[in-house]
Amino acid sequence: MFTIEHDFDATVITLMDEGPAPALQEDVTVNAFEDCVTVEQYDPREDRLVRITLSMAQLRDLGAALNLPEGMYRLRAGPPDSAR
């Protein structure tokens, strides 16, 4: 399950785990800003929120990597959604 909210300066997506109770993970919040994307998740072992910040180029590479086989790649600059 997930929610999408449009704030003034970001789109906020929250992913909620719906698996079996012992294996449930904490919610994941994705904040999409104009120049970066942050991914946050509460870590109960450390009792703190963990945040990762991705540049737009890193996010583009991650999206491409999800659909490619094992290997090393470099995407060329071009229109969005083009892996040349």
N, CA, C and O of each residue as an XYZ file, in Angstrom:
336
protein
N       0.850     -1.150      0.000
C       0.000      0.000      0.000
C       0.912      1.233      0.000
O       2.009      1.209      0.558
N       0.437      2.307     -0.634
C       1.212      3.537     -0.617
C       0.287      4.744     -0.706
O      -0.858      4.644     -1.148
N       0.814      5.886     -0.277
C       0.090      7.151     -0.399
C       0.946      8.114     -1.204
O       2.171      7.999     -1.238
N       0.279      9.073     -1.856
C       0.968     10.140     -2.586
C       0.358     11.460     -2.133
O      -0.862     11.628     -2.131
N       1.232     12.401     -1.745
C       0.792     13.744     -1.357
C       1.631     14.759     -2.117
O       2.839     14.584     -2.279
N       0.988     15.811     -2.578
C       1.705     16.881     -3.267
C       1.785     18.080     -2.331
O       0.785     18.756     -2.090
N       2.988     18.343     -1.802
C       3.232     19.503     -0.955
C       3.677     20.671     -1.829
O       3.799     20.535     -3.046
N       3.916     21.802     -1.207
C       4.331     22.996     -1.941
C       5.621     22.772     -2.726
O       5.706     23.145     -3.896
N       6.627     22.165     -2.090
C       7.941     22.027     -2.728
C       8.359     20.589     -3.023
O       9.481     20.353     -3.471
N       7.466     19.620     -2.776
C       7.849     18.218     -2.986
C       6.618     17.345     -3.167
O       5.516     17.688     -2.739
N       6.839     16.203     -3.816
C       5.851     15.141     -3.841
C       6.314     14.104     -2.827
O       7.470     13.681     -2.856
N       5.431     13.696     -1.937
C       5.787     12.764     -0.864
C       5.037     11.458     -1.085
O       3.808     11.430     -1.140
N       5.807     10.369     -1.211
C       5.242      9.033     -1.379
C       5.619      8.224     -0.148
O       6.790      8.173      0.229
N       4.644      7.597      0.476
C       4.909      6.745      1.635
C       4.529      5.318      1.276
O       3.406      5.048      0.852
N       5.483      4.407      1.452
C       5.284      2.983      1.162
C       5.099      2.245      2.480
O       5.945      2.342      3.369
N       3.993      1.502      2.614
C       3.703      0.765      3.835
C       3.781     -0.726      3.554
O       3.181     -1.214      2.596
N       4.511     -1.441      4.376
C       4.692     -2.882      4.208
C       3.425     -3.612      4.641
O       2.852     -3.305      5.686
N       2.990     -4.575      3.839
C       1.766     -5.317      4.154
C       2.002     -6.823      4.266
O       1.054     -7.602      4.169
N       3.243     -7.239      4.466
C       3.548     -8.667      4.561
C       3.114     -9.252      5.895
O       2.412     -8.606      6.674
N       3.546    -10.494      6.149
C       3.225    -11.122      7.430
C       3.872    -10.377      8.596
O       4.972     -9.840      8.465
N       3.187    -10.349      9.727
C       3.577     -9.536     10.882
C       5.044     -9.648     11.318
O       5.664     -8.603     11.519
N       5.635    -10.813     11.475
C       7.016    -10.812     11.978
C       8.013    -10.208     10.994
O       9.085     -9.760     11.401
N       7.678    -10.191      9.711
C       8.634     -9.724      8.704
C       8.345     -8.295      8.230
O       8.989     -7.825      7.292
N       7.404     -7.603      8.849
C       7.057     -6.253      8.407
C       8.215     -5.285      8.613
O       8.916     -5.338      9.624
N       8.401     -4.406      7.645
C       9.419     -3.369      7.737
C       8.740     -2.036      8.031
O       7.540     -1.876      7.806
N       9.519     -1.081      8.538
C       8.994      0.256      8.803
C       8.598      0.929      7.493
O       9.090      0.558      6.428
N       7.704      1.924      7.573
C       7.301      2.682      6.388
C       8.518      3.338      5.746
O       9.476      3.692      6.432
N       8.474      3.497      4.418
C       9.504      4.197      3.663
C       8.863      5.444      3.084
O       7.804      5.371      2.460
N       9.507      6.599      3.291
C       9.001      7.856      2.745
C       9.964      8.364      1.686
O      11.164      8.498      1.927
N       9.418      8.644      0.506
C      10.198      9.164     -0.615
C       9.745     10.604     -0.843
O       8.568     10.858     -1.098
N      10.687     11.546     -0.750
C      10.397     12.961     -0.973
C      11.054     13.372     -2.281
O      12.280     13.353     -2.390
N      10.252     13.742     -3.274
C      10.773     14.139     -4.580
C      10.762     15.662     -4.675
O       9.703     16.284     -4.752
N      11.955     16.250     -4.668
C      12.118     17.690     -4.808
C      12.545     18.002     -6.243
O      12.727     17.091     -7.049
N      12.703     19.267     -6.555
C      13.112     19.674     -7.901
C      14.516     19.187     -8.245
O      14.776     18.818     -9.390
N      15.429     19.181     -7.262
C      16.835     18.878     -7.551
C      17.362     17.594     -6.923
O      18.511     17.226     -7.166
N      16.548     16.897     -6.117
C      16.992     15.649     -5.488
C      15.793     14.860     -4.994
O      14.663     15.348     -4.992
N      16.064     13.634     -4.576
C      15.051     12.766     -3.983
C      15.633     12.204     -2.696
O      16.773     11.739     -2.676
N      14.848     12.247     -1.615
C      15.305     11.637     -0.370
C      14.445     10.411     -0.082
O      13.252     10.381     -0.384
N      15.080      9.400      0.511
C      14.396      8.182      0.932
C      14.655      8.055      2.432
O      15.806      8.057      2.870
N      13.579      7.945      3.217
C      13.714      7.901      4.674
C      13.013      6.669      5.233
O      11.964      6.249      4.745
N      13.631      6.097      6.281
C      13.014      4.979      6.994
C      13.481      5.013      8.442
O      14.663      5.225      8.716
N      12.562      4.807      9.355
C      12.894      4.745     10.778
C      13.606      3.430     11.063
O      13.164      2.367     10.627
N      14.727      3.510     11.809
C      15.475      2.315     12.217
C      15.218      2.096     13.706
O      15.777      2.812     14.537
N      14.376      1.110     14.060
C      14.051      0.898     15.474
C      15.241      0.421     16.299
O      15.283      0.659     17.506
N      16.207     -0.247     15.674
C      17.392     -0.708     16.423
C      18.239      0.457     16.890
O      18.804      0.421     17.983
N      18.329      1.495     16.065
C      19.113      2.692     16.403
C      18.234      3.810     16.956
O      18.748      4.824     17.429
N      16.914      3.635     16.900
C      15.945      4.635     17.324
C      16.199      5.986     16.641
O      16.251      7.032     17.287
N      16.356      5.923     15.304
C      16.572      7.161     14.553
C      16.079      7.002     13.122
O      15.945      5.887     12.618
N      15.813      8.117     12.484
C      15.401      8.148     11.092
C      16.651      8.144     10.212
O      17.564      8.944     10.416
N      16.686      7.245      9.240
C      17.811      7.146      8.311
C      17.372      7.785      6.994
O      16.305      7.465      6.470
N      18.206      8.696      6.454
C      17.866      9.396      5.222
C      18.985      9.221      4.202
O      20.165      9.363      4.520
N      18.587      8.907      2.968
C      19.505      8.821      1.837
C      19.052      9.870      0.832
O      17.861      9.977      0.536
N      20.001     10.648      0.303
C      19.681     11.664     -0.699
C      20.291     11.255     -2.035
O      21.484     10.962     -2.119
N      19.464     11.237     -3.076
C      19.906     10.899     -4.428
C      19.788     12.133     -5.315
O      18.783     12.842     -5.273
N      20.813     12.383     -6.115
C      20.708     13.436     -7.120
C      19.764     12.941     -8.211
O      19.440     11.754     -8.259
N      19.327     13.834     -9.077
C      18.449     13.430    -10.167
C      19.173     12.452    -11.107
O      18.545     11.546    -11.657
N      20.493     12.631    -11.294
C      21.262     11.702    -12.134
C      21.316     10.318    -11.490
O      21.185      9.312    -12.188
N      21.506     10.249    -10.175
C      21.517      8.962     -9.485
C      20.155      8.286     -9.575
O      20.073      7.069     -9.747
N      19.091      9.066     -9.459
C      17.745      8.512     -9.561
C      17.495      7.964    -10.965
O      16.897      6.899    -11.118
N      17.948      8.686    -11.984
C      17.819      8.213    -13.375
C      18.567      6.895    -13.543
O      18.048      5.956    -14.146
N      19.790      6.826    -13.007
C      20.580      5.604    -13.109
C      19.915      4.446    -12.366
O      19.922      3.314    -12.851
N      19.348      4.718    -11.204
C      18.660      3.672    -10.444
C      17.476      3.133    -11.240
O      17.280      1.920    -11.316
N      16.692      4.021    -11.828
C      15.562      3.588    -12.639
C      15.994      2.712    -13.796
O      15.350      1.705    -14.090
N      17.080      3.088    -14.455
C      17.597      2.284    -15.565
C      18.132      0.944    -15.064
O      17.923     -0.086    -15.706
N      18.819      0.952    -13.924
C      19.438     -0.266    -13.391
C      18.408     -1.324    -13.035
O      18.700     -2.517    -13.111
N      17.221     -0.914    -12.653
C      16.188     -1.884    -12.280
C      15.751     -2.740    -13.456
O      15.158     -3.801    -13.262
N      16.037     -2.289    -14.683
C      15.609     -3.011    -15.877
C      16.763     -3.573    -16.700
O      16.559     -3.979    -17.845
N      17.957     -3.604    -16.147
C      19.127     -4.074    -16.896
C      19.730     -5.309    -16.231
O      19.582     -5.498    -15.024
N      20.412     -6.154    -17.015
C      21.097     -7.312    -16.427
C      22.377     -6.876    -15.716
O      22.782     -5.716    -15.790
N      22.995     -7.813    -15.037
C      24.253     -7.591    -14.342
C      25.281     -6.949    -15.275
O      25.345     -7.295    -16.454
N      26.078     -6.027    -14.763
C      27.112     -5.396    -15.577
C      27.394     -3.993    -15.108
O      26.857     -3.557    -14.089
N      28.242     -3.268    -15.847
C      28.590     -1.878    -15.549
C      28.109     -1.022    -16.705
O      28.340     -1.353    -17.867
N      27.439      0.080    -16.387
C      26.815      0.901    -17.414
C      27.087      2.373    -17.162
O      27.336      2.779    -16.027
N      27.041      3.164    -18.210
C      27.040      4.618    -18.119
C      25.994      5.108    -19.110
O      26.079      4.824    -20.305
N      25.008      5.843    -18.610
C      23.972      6.366    -19.483
C      24.468      7.640    -20.147
O      25.100      8.473    -19.498
N      24.196      7.793    -21.397
C      24.544      9.027    -22.105
C      23.463     10.065    -21.850
O      22.303      9.729    -21.612
N      23.863     11.334    -21.903
C      22.899     12.416    -21.743
C      21.922     12.389    -22.900
O      22.310     12.127    -24.039
N      20.691     12.649    -22.624
C      19.668     12.665    -23.660
C      18.323     12.918    -23.056
O      18.228     13.236    -21.871
N      17.283     12.787    -23.833
C      15.936     12.992    -23.309
C      15.632     11.986    -22.208
O      16.204     10.896    -22.205
N      14.742     12.323    -21.270
C      14.373     11.376    -20.204
C      13.898     10.057    -20.798
O      13.353     10.017    -21.901
N      14.112      8.991    -20.057
C      13.707      7.635    -20.431
C      14.451      7.098    -21.634
O      13.957      6.191    -22.304
N      15.634      7.636    -21.928
C      16.417      7.060    -23.039
C      17.714      6.507    -22.503
O      18.521      7.249    -21.942
N      17.925      5.240    -22.661
C      19.172      4.605    -22.262
C      19.923      4.263    -23.540
O      19.699      3.212    -24.140
N      20.817      5.160    -23.952
C      21.542      4.945    -25.198
C      22.926      4.430    -24.919
O      23.693      4.187    -25.851
